[in-house]
Each structure stands twice: as structure tokens, then as C-alpha cells.
């Protein structure tokens, strides 16, 4: 079996969260999450409907949820759903 850098035997578990946010804040949310190296990845699902997907390692999910809750409290994110 070929190993990619010796890590192919590991199982990578990810959590996926769906966000509904203000259209004008898509880049802001991406910028904030990029500042936390390794916390997660933001992908814009629909820029017109202002929907995004956040993918994060299960081991970092609790930290991600706390950050997203802070952005909800700030009024940047309208809704967060686990998919």
C-alpha cells in the first residue's frame, strides 16, 4: 500500500457546518477564520444567498463552534446548521 507521507492509515474525521450570513460579510468571516491556522476552511456555497460551508476537524469543532457563536453574537452570522 502506498502511503502519502506515511499518513494514509489515519482516518480523518471532519465536521461540516452550514452558515447563513450577511452577503457583505462573507470575506470578513473568511478572513477571521483564516487567522486561526488549522481551525477550519470556509467555502462560499452561494454568494448571492450569502451561504457558506465551514469544514473543520472534529477535534477542533468545539473551538470552531465558540468562534461561530461569537460571530453570531456580533451579528455577522445569521444562522449556523450542522450538516
C-alpha distances in whole Angstrom, upper triangle without the diagonal:
4,6,10,12,10,11,9,10,13,15,18,21,24,27,29,33,35,38,42,44,46,46,47,45,41,41,42,40,37,39,39,35,34,36,34,31,28,30,29,29,32,32,35,35,39,41,44,44,43,39,36,33,32,28,27,25,26,27,29,31,34,35,34,37,39,39,39,42,44,44,45,48,49,49,46,44,46,43,40,38,34,32
4,7,9,8,10,8,10,13,15,17,21,23,27,28,32,34,37,40,42,44,44,45,42,39,38,40,38,35,36,37,33,32,34,32,28,26,28,27,27,30,30,33,34,37,39,42,42,41,38,34,31,30,26,26,24,26,26,28,30,33,33,33,36,38,37,38,41,42,42,44,46,47,47,44,42,44,42,39,37,34,32
4,6,5,6,5,8,10,13,14,18,20,24,26,30,32,35,38,40,42,41,43,40,37,36,37,35,32,33,34,30,29,30,28,25,22,25,24,24,28,28,31,32,36,37,41,41,39,36,32,29,28,24,23,21,23,23,25,27,30,30,30,33,35,34,35,38,39,39,41,44,44,44,42,40,42,40,36,35,32,30
4,5,6,6,9,11,13,13,17,19,23,24,28,30,32,36,37,39,38,39,37,34,33,34,32,29,30,30,27,25,27,26,22,19,22,22,21,25,25,29,29,33,34,38,38,36,33,30,27,25,22,21,19,21,22,23,25,28,28,28,31,33,32,33,36,37,36,38,41,41,42,39,37,39,37,34,33,30,29
4,6,8,10,11,14,15,18,20,24,26,29,31,33,37,38,40,39,40,37,34,33,34,32,29,30,30,27,25,26,25,21,19,22,22,22,25,26,30,31,35,36,39,39,37,35,31,28,26,23,21,19,22,21,23,25,28,28,27,31,32,32,33,36,37,36,39,41,41,42,39,38,40,38,35,34,31,30
4,6,8,9,12,14,17,20,24,26,29,32,34,38,39,42,41,42,39,36,35,36,34,31,32,32,28,27,28,26,23,20,23,23,24,27,28,32,33,36,38,41,41,39,36,32,29,27,23,22,19,21,21,23,25,28,28,28,31,33,32,33,36,37,37,39,42,42,43,40,39,41,39,35,34,31,30
4,5,6,9,10,14,16,20,22,26,28,31,34,36,39,38,39,36,33,33,33,31,28,29,29,26,24,26,23,20,17,20,20,20,24,25,29,30,33,35,38,38,36,33,29,26,24,20,18,16,17,17,19,22,24,25,24,27,29,29,30,33,34,34,36,38,39,40,37,35,38,35,32,31,28,27
4,5,8,9,13,16,19,22,25,28,31,34,36,39,38,39,37,34,33,34,31,29,30,30,27,26,28,25,22,19,21,20,21,24,25,28,29,32,34,38,37,35,32,29,25,24,20,19,16,18,18,20,22,25,26,25,28,30,30,31,34,35,35,37,39,40,40,38,36,38,35,32,30,27,25
4,7,10,13,16,20,22,26,29,32,35,37,40,40,41,39,36,35,36,33,31,32,32,28,28,29,27,24,20,22,22,23,26,27,30,31,34,37,40,39,37,34,30,27,25,21,20,17,18,18,20,22,25,26,26,28,31,31,31,34,36,36,37,40,41,41,39,37,39,36,32,31,27,26
4,6,10,13,16,19,23,26,29,32,34,37,37,39,36,33,33,33,30,28,30,29,25,25,26,23,21,17,19,19,20,23,24,28,28,32,34,37,36,34,31,28,24,22,18,16,13,14,14,17,19,21,22,22,24,27,27,28,30,32,32,34,36,37,38,36,33,35,33,29,27,24,23
4,6,10,13,16,20,23,26,29,31,35,35,36,34,31,31,32,28,26,28,28,24,24,26,23,21,17,18,17,18,21,22,26,26,30,32,35,34,32,28,25,21,19,16,14,11,11,12,15,16,19,21,20,22,25,25,26,28,30,30,31,34,35,36,33,31,32,30,26,24,21,19
4,7,10,13,16,20,22,26,28,31,31,33,30,27,27,28,25,23,25,24,20,20,22,19,17,14,14,13,15,18,19,22,23,26,28,32,30,28,25,22,18,16,12,10,8,9,10,12,13,17,18,17,19,22,22,22,25,27,27,28,31,32,32,30,27,29,26,23,21,18,17
4,7,10,13,17,20,23,26,29,29,31,28,25,26,27,23,22,24,23,19,20,22,19,18,14,13,12,14,17,18,21,21,25,27,30,28,26,23,20,16,14,10,9,6,6,8,10,11,14,15,15,16,19,20,20,22,24,24,25,28,29,30,28,25,26,23,20,18,14,14
4,7,10,13,16,20,22,25,26,27,24,22,23,23,19,18,21,20,16,17,19,17,16,12,11,9,11,13,14,17,18,21,23,26,25,23,19,16,12,10,7,5,4,5,8,9,9,12,14,12,13,17,17,16,19,21,21,22,25,26,26,24,21,23,20,16,15,12,11
4,7,10,13,17,19,23,23,25,22,20,21,21,18,17,20,19,15,17,19,16,16,13,11,9,11,12,14,16,16,20,22,24,22,20,17,14,10,8,6,5,6,5,9,9,7,10,12,10,11,14,15,14,16,19,18,19,22,23,23,21,18,19,16,13,11,8,8
4,7,10,14,16,19,20,22,20,17,19,19,16,15,18,18,14,16,19,17,17,15,12,10,10,10,11,13,12,16,18,21,18,17,13,10,7,6,5,7,9,9,12,12,9,12,14,11,11,15,15,13,15,18,17,17,20,22,21,19,16,17,14,10,9,6,6
4,7,10,13,16,17,20,17,15,17,17,13,14,17,16,13,16,18,17,18,16,13,10,10,10,11,12,12,14,16,19,16,14,11,8,6,5,6,8,11,11,14,13,10,12,13,10,9,13,12,10,12,15,14,14,17,18,18,16,12,13,10,7,6,4,6
4,7,10,14,14,17,15,13,16,16,13,14,17,16,14,17,19,18,20,18,15,13,12,10,10,10,9,11,13,15,12,11,7,6,5,6,9,12,15,15,18,16,13,15,16,12,12,15,14,11,13,16,14,13,17,18,16,14,11,11,8,6,5,6,6
4,6,10,11,14,12,10,13,13,10,12,15,14,13,16,18,18,20,19,16,13,12,10,10,9,9,10,12,13,11,8,6,5,6,7,11,13,17,17,20,17,15,16,16,12,12,14,13,9,11,13,11,10,14,14,13,10,7,8,6,5,7,9,10
4,7,9,12,10,10,13,13,11,13,16,16,15,18,20,20,23,22,19,17,16,12,12,10,10,10,10,11,8,6,5,7,9,11,15,17,21,21,23,21,18,19,19,16,14,16,15,11,13,15,12,10,14,14,11,9,6,5,5,7,9,12,13
4,6,8,7,7,11,11,9,12,14,14,14,17,19,19,22,22,19,17,16,12,13,11,11,11,10,11,9,5,6,8,11,12,16,18,22,23,25,22,19,20,19,16,15,16,14,11,13,13,10,9,12,11,9,6,4,5,7,9,12,15,16
4,5,5,7,10,10,10,13,14,15,16,18,20,21,24,24,22,20,18,15,15,12,13,12,10,10,9,6,9,10,14,15,19,21,25,26,28,25,23,23,22,19,18,19,17,14,15,15,11,11,13,12,9,6,7,7,10,13,15,19,20
4,5,6,9,10,10,12,14,15,16,18,20,22,24,25,22,20,18,14,14,10,12,10,7,7,7,5,8,10,14,16,19,22,26,27,29,26,24,25,24,21,21,22,19,16,18,18,14,14,17,15,12,9,10,11,13,15,17,20,21
4,6,7,8,10,12,13,14,16,17,19,21,23,25,23,21,19,15,15,12,15,13,10,10,11,8,11,13,16,17,21,23,27,29,30,27,25,26,24,21,21,22,19,17,19,18,14,15,17,14,12,9,11,12,15,17,20,23,24
4,6,5,6,9,10,11,12,14,16,17,20,21,19,17,16,13,13,11,14,13,10,12,12,8,11,11,14,15,18,20,24,25,27,23,22,23,21,18,18,18,15,13,15,14,10,12,14,11,10,6,8,11,13,15,18,20,21
4,5,5,6,9,10,11,12,15,16,18,19,17,15,13,9,10,8,11,10,8,10,11,7,8,8,11,12,15,17,21,23,25,21,20,22,20,16,17,18,15,13,16,15,12,13,16,14,13,9,9,12,13,14,16,18,19
4,5,5,6,9,10,10,12,15,17,18,17,15,13,10,10,9,13,13,10,13,14,11,12,11,13,13,16,18,22,24,25,22,21,23,20,17,19,19,16,15,18,17,13,15,18,15,15,11,12,15,17,17,19,21,22
4,5,5,6,9,10,11,13,16,18,16,15,13,11,13,12,15,16,13,16,16,12,13,12,14,14,17,18,21,23,24,21,20,21,18,16,17,17,13,12,15,13,10,13,15,12,12,9,10,14,16,16,19,21,22
4,5,5,6,9,10,11,14,15,13,12,11,8,10,10,13,14,13,16,15,11,11,10,11,10,13,14,18,20,21,17,16,17,15,12,13,14,10,9,12,11,8,11,13,11,11,8,8,12,13,13,16,17,19
4,6,5,6,9,10,12,13,12,10,8,6,8,9,13,14,13,16,16,12,12,10,11,10,12,13,17,19,20,17,17,18,16,13,15,16,12,12,15,14,12,14,17,15,15,12,12,15,16,15,17,18,19
4,6,5,6,9,11,13,12,12,11,9,12,13,16,17,16,19,19,15,16,13,14,13,15,16,19,21,22,18,18,19,17,14,16,17,13,13,16,15,12,16,17,15,16,13,14,17,18,18,20,21,22
4,6,5,7,10,12,11,11,11,10,13,14,18,19,18,20,20,16,16,14,14,12,14,14,17,19,19,16,16,16,13,11,14,13,9,10,13,11,10,13,15,13,14,11,12,16,17,16,19,20,22
4,5,5,8,9,7,7,7,7,11,13,16,18,17,21,20,16,15,12,12,9,11,11,14,16,16,12,13,14,11,9,12,12,9,9,13,12,11,14,16,15,16,13,13,16,16,15,17,17,19
4,5,6,8,8,8,7,8,11,14,17,19,18,22,22,18,17,14,14,11,12,12,14,17,17,14,15,17,14,12,15,15,12,13,17,16,14,17,19,18,19,16,16,20,20,18,20,20,21
4,6,9,9,10,11,12,15,17,21,23,21,25,25,21,20,17,17,14,15,14,16,19,18,14,16,17,13,12,15,15,12,14,16,15,14,18,19,17,19,17,17,21,21,20,22,22,24
4,6,6,8,10,12,15,18,21,23,23,26,25,22,21,17,16,13,13,11,13,15,14,11,13,14,10,9,13,13,10,12,15,14,14,17,19,18,20,17,17,21,21,19,21,20,22
4,6,8,9,12,15,19,21,24,24,27,27,24,22,19,17,14,13,11,12,15,14,11,14,15,12,12,15,15,13,15,18,18,17,21,22,21,23,21,20,24,23,21,22,21,23
4,6,8,12,15,18,20,24,24,27,27,24,22,18,16,12,11,8,8,12,11,8,11,13,11,10,14,15,13,15,18,18,18,21,23,23,24,22,21,24,23,20,21,19,20
4,7,10,14,17,19,22,22,26,25,21,19,16,13,10,9,6,7,10,9,6,8,10,8,7,10,11,10,11,15,15,15,17,19,20,21,19,17,21,19,16,18,16,18
4,7,10,13,15,19,19,23,22,18,16,12,10,7,5,4,7,10,11,8,9,11,10,7,11,13,11,11,15,16,15,17,20,20,20,18,16,19,18,15,15,14,15
4,7,10,12,16,16,20,19,16,14,10,8,6,5,6,10,13,14,12,12,15,13,10,13,15,13,13,16,17,16,18,21,20,20,17,16,19,17,15,16,15,15
4,7,9,12,12,16,15,12,10,7,6,5,7,9,13,15,17,14,14,16,15,11,13,16,13,12,15,16,14,16,19,18,18,15,13,16,15,13,14,14,14
4,6,9,10,14,13,11,9,6,5,6,8,11,15,17,20,17,16,19,18,15,16,19,16,15,18,19,17,18,21,21,20,16,14,16,16,14,15,15,14
4,6,6,10,10,8,6,4,6,9,11,15,18,20,23,20,19,22,21,17,18,20,18,16,19,20,17,17,21,20,18,15,13,15,15,14,15,16,15
4,7,9,9,8,5,5,6,10,12,16,19,21,24,22,20,23,22,18,19,22,20,17,20,21,18,19,22,22,20,17,14,15,14,14,14,14,13
4,6,5,6,5,7,10,13,16,19,23,24,27,25,23,25,25,21,21,24,22,19,21,23,19,19,23,22,19,16,15,15,15,15,15,17,16
4,6,5,6,8,11,14,17,21,24,26,28,26,24,26,25,22,22,24,21,19,21,22,18,19,22,20,18,15,14,15,15,16,17,19,19
4,5,8,11,14,17,20,24,27,29,31,29,27,29,28,24,24,26,24,21,23,24,20,20,23,21,19,16,15,15,16,17,19,21,20
4,6,9,13,16,19,22,26,27,30,27,25,27,26,22,22,24,22,19,21,22,18,17,21,20,17,14,13,12,13,14,15,18,18
4,7,10,13,17,20,23,25,27,24,22,24,23,19,19,21,19,15,18,18,15,14,18,17,14,11,10,10,11,12,14,17,17
4,7,10,14,17,20,21,24,22,19,21,21,17,17,19,17,14,16,18,15,14,18,17,15,12,10,10,10,10,11,13,13
4,7,10,13,17,18,21,18,16,19,18,14,15,17,15,12,15,17,14,14,18,17,16,12,10,11,11,10,11,12,12
4,6,10,13,15,18,16,14,16,16,12,13,16,15,12,15,17,15,15,19,19,18,15,12,13,12,10,10,10,9
4,6,10,12,14,12,10,13,13,9,10,13,12,10,13,15,13,14,18,18,18,15,12,14,12,10,10,10,10
4,7,9,12,10,9,13,13,9,11,15,13,12,16,18,16,17,21,21,21,18,16,18,16,12,12,10,10
4,6,8,7,6,10,10,7,10,13,12,12,15,17,16,18,21,21,22,19,17,19,17,14,14,12,12
4,5,5,6,10,10,9,12,14,14,15,17,19,19,21,23,24,25,23,21,23,20,17,16,13,14
4,5,5,8,10,10,11,14,15,15,17,19,20,21,23,24,25,24,21,23,20,16,15,12,13
4,6,8,9,10,12,13,15,16,17,19,20,22,23,25,26,25,23,25,22,19,18,15,17
4,6,5,6,9,10,11,12,14,16,17,18,20,21,23,21,19,22,20,16,17,14,16
4,5,5,6,9,10,10,12,14,15,16,18,20,21,19,17,19,17,13,13,11,13
4,5,5,6,9,10,11,13,14,15,17,18,20,19,17,19,17,14,14,13,16
4,5,5,6,9,10,11,13,14,15,17,19,18,16,19,17,14,16,15,17
4,5,5,6,9,10,11,12,14,15,17,15,13,16,14,11,13,12,15
4,5,5,6,9,10,10,12,14,15,14,12,14,12,9,11,10,14
4,5,5,6,9,10,11,12,14,14,13,15,14,12,14,14,17
4,5,5,6,9,10,11,13,12,11,14,13,12,14,15,18
4,5,5,6,9,10,11,9,8,10,10,8,11,12,15
4,5,5,6,9,10,10,8,10,10,9,12,13,17
4,5,5,6,9,9,9,11,12,12,15,17,20
4,5,5,6,5,6,9,10,10,14,16,19
4,5,5,6,5,6,7,8,12,15,18
4,5,8,8,9,11,12,15,18,21
4,6,8,10,12,14,17,20,23
4,6,7,10,12,16,19,22
4,7,10,11,15,18,20
4,6,8,11,14,16
4,7,10,14,16
4,7,10,13
4,7,10
4,6
4
